[in-house]
Amino acid sequence: MAIDPRFFSLTTSTAAALAQLTGCELRGDGNRPVMDAAPVSMAGEGDLTFLAGAQSADDMAGLAGAVIVTTADLCSALPDGIVCLVSDAPRRDFATALASIVAERQGVWRQQPGGDWPEVEVGPAAVVGEDVDIGKGSVIGAGAVIHHGVRIGRNCRIDANAVLSHCDLGDDVVIGAGSVIGGAGFGFEITPDGPVMLPHVGTVSIGDTSRVGAGCAIDRGTLGPTAIGRQVMIDNLVHIAHNCRIADRAVLAAQVGLAGGAVIDEGAMLAGQAGVSSQVTVGRGAIVMGQSGVTKDVADNMTVVGFPATEAREAWRERAALRRLIAKSSQRKE
């Protein structure tokens, strides 16, 4: 099941019903059931997905039983037997269809939850939802909010007023005060009537011994997870958007921002106020210097600087040459 039932409830529909709801043209079996949703690379029988661009054959290998929201041209290129909802705005209509089958899980909140975990310290005014799992030795700070279904490992520390939802934490994880883990991301589709927000039905995972500073925001995936590895160090006021992937031992300094789907590989380091564009990869062991804007992939062990970020030694040479030209020009004028 692609959508985690700890966090969301699902309503079964059919391809025909979703076509009618969205105004899409139905091509294929209208009785095909729709029971879940998944990215194209993971979609299979009974899943709703969308295809807005060309995909590899491997990504589409399991699509035979899926219902796909896509364009007429892409639908025509798909194998026989696949059910399509043909749309001129697949992301928009996928969002409408998805919202009709997926809803946030509801439950009862516990206002004084300390007795539920005798080996867990729970501060005053903390609120915990249903089916929350908190490991031995963990500390939940005052005023923290732990939503339904969240899993927290052993010896974790959740500081005051942090909010956790749609997430799984490993052991020895620290979440700083006021941080929000698992909130909806900033995915939307522009339409003639204005922006339409896309439902975010993914999760966040954070590996063992990772540290998240105060005032950070880590958004859950649109579909699938936002994944943070082991021993990742995240400073205060960092924003990590939906479906980002951060590998083990990466370091992100204060005010770093990652756009949706960015990938930070193992051991990479991002200095303060650096930004990484959507779907861009920063390679293993790479360094992004402060206030740099990364708009294309960074190779392993490379250091980049500036906007758009370029290899640091090349950037320094260019700046030195520019200074020499300016100096020579000034001398001529004198």
C-alpha positions as CSV (number, residue, x, y, z in Angstrom):
1,M,0.0,0.0,0.0
2,A,1.6,3.3,-1.2
3,I,-0.4,5.6,1.1
4,D,0.2,4.9,4.8
5,P,-3.1,4.1,6.6
6,R,-1.6,5.3,9.9
7,F,-2.0,8.8,8.5
8,F,-4.7,8.7,5.9
9,S,-8.0,7.0,5.2
10,L,-8.9,5.7,1.7
11,T,-12.2,5.4,-0.1
12,T,-12.4,3.0,-3.1
13,S,-13.6,4.5,-6.4
14,T,-13.6,3.6,-10.1
15,A,-11.9,5.0,-13.1
16,A,-15.3,6.1,-14.5
17,A,-16.3,7.9,-11.3
18,L,-13.0,9.8,-11.3
19,A,-13.3,10.7,-15.0
20,Q,-16.7,12.1,-14.3
21,L,-15.5,14.1,-11.3
22,T,-12.5,15.6,-13.1
23,G,-14.1,16.0,-16.5
24,C,-11.4,13.9,-18.1
25,E,-11.9,11.7,-21.1
26,L,-11.9,8.0,-20.1
27,R,-9.9,5.6,-22.2
28,G,-10.2,2.0,-21.0
29,D,-12.2,0.0,-18.5
30,G,-14.4,2.4,-16.5
31,N,-15.0,-0.3,-13.9
32,R,-11.3,-0.5,-13.0
33,P,-11.2,0.0,-9.2
34,V,-9.0,2.7,-7.6
35,M,-8.0,1.9,-4.1
36,D,-4.7,3.7,-3.6
37,A,-2.3,6.1,-5.1
38,A,1.5,6.0,-6.0
39,P,4.2,7.6,-8.1
40,V,4.5,6.2,-11.6
41,S,7.6,4.3,-10.7
42,M,5.7,2.4,-8.0
43,A,2.1,2.3,-9.3
44,G,0.5,-1.1,-9.8
45,E,-3.0,-2.6,-9.9
46,G,-5.6,-0.5,-8.2
47,D,-3.3,2.6,-7.9
48,L,-4.1,6.1,-9.1
49,T,-1.1,8.0,-10.6
50,F,-0.2,10.7,-13.1
51,L,2.1,10.9,-16.0
52,A,3.0,14.4,-17.2
53,G,6.2,13.6,-19.1
54,A,8.2,10.8,-20.7
55,Q,9.2,8.0,-18.4
56,S,11.5,5.0,-18.8
57,A,10.2,1.5,-19.6
58,D,11.4,0.4,-16.1
59,D,9.3,3.1,-14.5
60,M,6.2,2.0,-16.3
61,A,6.7,-1.8,-15.9
62,G,4.0,-2.3,-13.3
63,L,1.3,0.0,-14.7
64,A,-1.0,-2.6,-16.1
65,G,-3.6,-2.4,-13.4
66,A,-3.2,1.3,-12.6
67,V,-5.4,4.3,-13.6
68,I,-3.3,7.1,-15.0
69,V,-4.2,10.8,-15.4
70,T,-2.2,12.0,-18.4
71,T,-2.3,13.8,-21.7
72,A,-3.7,12.4,-25.0
73,D,-0.2,12.0,-26.6
74,L,1.3,10.2,-23.7
75,C,-1.8,8.0,-23.3
76,S,-1.5,6.9,-26.9
77,A,2.1,5.7,-26.3
78,L,1.2,3.5,-23.4
79,P,0.7,-0.3,-23.6
80,D,-2.7,-1.8,-24.2
81,G,-4.9,-2.4,-21.2
82,I,-3.9,0.7,-19.2
83,V,-6.8,2.9,-18.2
84,C,-6.2,6.6,-18.8
85,L,-8.0,9.7,-17.7
86,V,-7.0,12.1,-20.5
87,S,-6.5,15.6,-19.3
88,D,-4.9,18.9,-20.6
89,A,-3.7,19.5,-17.0
90,P,-2.7,16.1,-15.5
91,R,-1.4,17.4,-12.2
92,R,-4.5,19.5,-11.6
93,D,-6.9,16.7,-12.4
94,F,-4.8,14.2,-10.5
95,A,-5.1,16.4,-7.4
96,T,-8.8,16.6,-7.7
97,A,-9.1,12.8,-8.1
98,L,-6.7,12.1,-5.3
99,A,-8.5,14.4,-2.9
100,S,-11.7,12.4,-3.5
101,I,-10.2,9.1,-2.4
102,V,-7.8,10.2,0.4
103,A,-8.5,12.0,3.6
104,E,-6.5,12.9,6.7
105,R,-6.9,10.4,9.5
106,Q,-9.1,11.5,12.4
107,G,-8.8,10.3,16.0
108,V,-8.9,11.2,19.7
109,W,-6.2,13.4,21.2
110,R,-4.8,12.7,24.6
111,Q,-4.2,15.9,26.6
112,Q,-2.3,14.1,29.5
113,P,-0.5,11.3,27.8
114,G,2.5,10.7,30.2
115,G,1.1,7.5,31.7
116,D,0.8,5.8,28.4
117,W,4.6,5.4,28.2
118,P,6.0,4.9,31.7
119,E,9.6,5.1,30.5
120,V,9.0,8.2,28.4
121,E,9.2,11.7,29.9
122,V,6.3,13.9,28.6
123,G,6.3,17.6,29.4
124,P,3.3,19.7,30.4
125,A,0.7,20.6,27.8
126,A,2.0,18.1,25.3
127,V,-0.7,16.5,23.1
128,V,-0.5,13.1,21.5
129,G,-2.8,11.4,19.0
130,E,-3.9,7.8,18.6
131,D,-1.6,4.9,17.7
132,V,1.5,6.8,18.5
133,D,4.6,4.7,19.3
134,I,7.3,6.3,21.5
135,G,10.5,4.4,22.3
136,K,11.9,3.9,25.8
137,G,14.0,6.8,27.2
138,S,12.6,9.5,24.8
139,V,11.6,13.0,26.1
140,I,8.6,14.9,24.7
141,G,8.9,18.6,25.5
142,A,6.3,21.0,26.9
143,G,3.6,21.9,24.3
144,A,4.8,19.4,21.7
145,V,2.1,18.0,19.4
146,I,2.5,14.4,18.2
147,H,-0.1,13.5,15.5
148,H,-1.9,10.2,15.0
149,G,0.3,7.3,13.9
150,V,3.7,8.9,14.4
151,R,6.6,6.6,15.4
152,I,9.4,7.9,17.6
153,G,12.4,5.7,18.4
154,R,14.3,5.2,21.6
155,N,16.2,8.0,23.4
156,C,14.8,10.7,21.2
157,R,14.3,14.3,22.3
158,I,11.4,16.3,21.0
159,D,11.8,19.9,22.2
160,A,9.1,22.3,23.3
161,N,6.3,23.2,20.9
162,A,7.6,21.0,18.1
163,V,4.9,19.5,15.8
164,L,5.3,16.0,14.4
165,S,2.9,14.4,11.9
166,H,3.1,11.8,9.1
167,C,6.6,10.7,10.2
168,D,8.9,8.0,11.5
169,L,11.9,8.8,13.6
170,G,14.8,6.4,14.3
171,D,16.7,6.2,17.6
172,D,18.5,9.1,19.3
173,V,16.9,11.7,17.1
174,V,16.7,15.3,18.3
175,I,14.0,17.7,17.0
176,G,14.5,21.3,18.0
177,A,12.0,23.6,19.6
178,G,9.2,24.9,17.3
179,S,10.2,22.7,14.3
180,V,7.4,21.2,12.2
181,I,8.0,17.7,10.8
182,G,5.6,16.2,8.3
183,G,3.5,19.3,7.3
184,A,2.1,19.5,3.8
185,G,4.5,20.7,1.1
186,F,4.2,23.6,-1.3
187,G,3.2,21.6,-4.4
188,F,0.6,23.3,-6.6
189,E,-0.6,23.6,-10.2
190,I,-1.2,27.0,-11.9
191,T,-4.6,27.2,-13.5
192,P,-6.6,30.1,-15.1
193,D,-8.5,30.4,-11.8
194,G,-5.3,30.6,-9.8
195,P,-3.0,28.1,-8.0
196,V,-4.5,24.8,-7.0
197,M,-2.7,23.0,-4.1
198,L,-1.8,19.3,-4.6
199,P,-2.7,16.9,-1.8
200,H,0.4,15.7,0.0
201,V,-0.1,12.1,1.0
202,G,3.5,11.0,1.7
203,T,5.6,10.8,4.8
204,V,8.9,11.9,6.4
205,S,11.5,9.5,7.7
206,I,14.5,10.5,9.8
207,G,17.3,8.1,10.5
208,D,19.1,7.3,13.8
209,T,21.2,10.0,15.6
210,S,20.1,12.8,13.2
211,R,19.7,16.3,14.6
212,V,17.2,18.9,13.5
213,G,17.6,22.4,15.0
214,A,15.0,24.9,16.2
215,G,12.4,26.4,13.8
216,C,12.9,24.0,10.9
217,A,10.3,22.8,8.5
218,I,10.5,19.3,6.9
219,D,7.6,18.7,4.5
220,R,6.1,15.3,3.8
221,G,6.2,13.9,0.3
222,T,3.5,14.5,-2.3
223,L,3.6,10.8,-3.0
224,G,6.2,8.7,-1.2
225,P,8.6,9.9,1.5
226,T,10.8,12.8,2.2
227,A,13.8,10.8,3.4
228,I,16.6,11.9,5.8
229,G,19.3,9.4,6.6
230,R,21.5,8.6,9.6
231,Q,23.7,11.1,11.5
232,V,22.4,14.1,9.4
233,M,23.0,17.4,11.1
234,I,20.4,20.1,10.4
235,D,20.9,23.6,11.8
236,N,18.2,26.1,12.9
237,L,15.7,27.6,10.4
238,V,16.3,25.1,7.6
239,H,13.5,24.3,5.1
240,I,13.4,20.9,3.4
241,A,10.6,20.6,0.8
242,H,8.5,17.6,-0.3
243,N,10.2,14.4,-1.6
244,C,13.8,15.6,-0.8
245,R,16.3,12.9,0.0
246,I,19.3,13.6,2.3
247,A,21.8,10.8,2.7
248,D,23.8,9.8,5.8
249,R,26.1,12.3,7.5
250,A,25.1,15.3,5.4
251,V,25.3,18.7,7.1
252,L,23.0,21.6,6.5
253,A,23.8,25.0,8.2
254,A,21.3,27.6,9.2
255,Q,18.7,28.9,6.7
256,V,19.5,26.4,4.0
257,G,16.5,25.8,1.7
258,L,15.9,22.7,-0.5
259,A,13.2,22.8,-3.2
260,G,11.0,19.7,-3.9
261,G,12.8,16.6,-4.9
262,A,16.3,17.9,-4.2
263,V,18.9,15.2,-3.4
264,I,21.8,15.8,-0.9
265,D,24.2,12.8,-1.1
266,E,26.3,11.2,1.6
267,G,28.6,13.6,3.6
268,A,27.7,16.7,1.6
269,M,27.9,20.0,3.4
270,L,25.7,23.1,2.7
271,A,26.8,26.4,4.4
272,G,24.4,29.0,5.6
273,Q,21.6,30.4,3.4
274,A,22.5,28.0,0.5
275,G,19.6,27.0,-1.8
276,V,19.2,24.0,-4.0
277,S,16.7,23.9,-6.9
278,S,14.0,21.2,-7.5
279,Q,15.3,17.8,-8.6
280,V,18.9,18.9,-8.4
281,T,21.5,16.6,-6.8
282,V,24.5,17.7,-4.6
283,G,27.0,14.9,-4.9
284,R,28.7,12.8,-2.2
285,G,31.2,14.9,-0.1
286,A,30.4,18.1,-2.1
287,I,30.5,21.5,-0.4
288,V,28.1,24.3,-1.2
289,M,29.4,27.6,0.2
290,G,27.2,30.2,2.0
291,Q,24.5,32.0,0.1
292,S,25.1,29.9,-3.1
293,G,22.2,29.0,-5.4
294,V,22.6,25.5,-6.8
295,T,20.6,25.2,-10.1
296,K,22.3,22.1,-11.6
297,D,23.8,18.9,-10.3
298,V,27.1,19.2,-8.3
299,A,29.6,16.4,-8.8
300,D,31.0,14.3,-5.9
301,N,33.6,16.1,-3.8
302,M,33.2,19.4,-5.7
303,T,33.1,22.8,-3.9
304,V,30.7,25.4,-5.5
305,V,30.0,29.0,-4.8
306,G,27.8,31.9,-6.0
307,F,24.6,32.1,-8.0
308,P,24.3,30.2,-10.2
309,A,26.7,28.0,-8.2
310,T,29.9,27.2,-10.1
311,E,33.1,25.3,-9.2
312,A,34.8,27.4,-6.6
313,R,38.3,27.6,-8.1
314,E,36.9,28.6,-11.4
315,A,34.8,31.3,-9.7
316,W,37.8,32.7,-7.8
317,R,39.8,32.9,-11.0
318,E,37.0,34.7,-12.8
319,R,36.6,37.2,-10.0
320,A,40.4,37.8,-9.8
321,A,40.5,38.4,-13.5
322,L,37.6,40.8,-13.3
323,R,39.3,42.7,-10.5
324,R,42.5,43.0,-12.6
325,L,40.4,44.3,-15.6
326,I,38.7,46.9,-13.3
327,A,42.1,48.0,-11.9
328,K,43.6,48.4,-15.4
329,S,40.5,50.4,-16.6
330,S,40.8,52.7,-13.6
331,Q,44.5,53.3,-14.3
332,R,43.8,54.2,-17.9
333,K,41.2,56.8,-16.9
334,E,43.7,58.3,-14.5
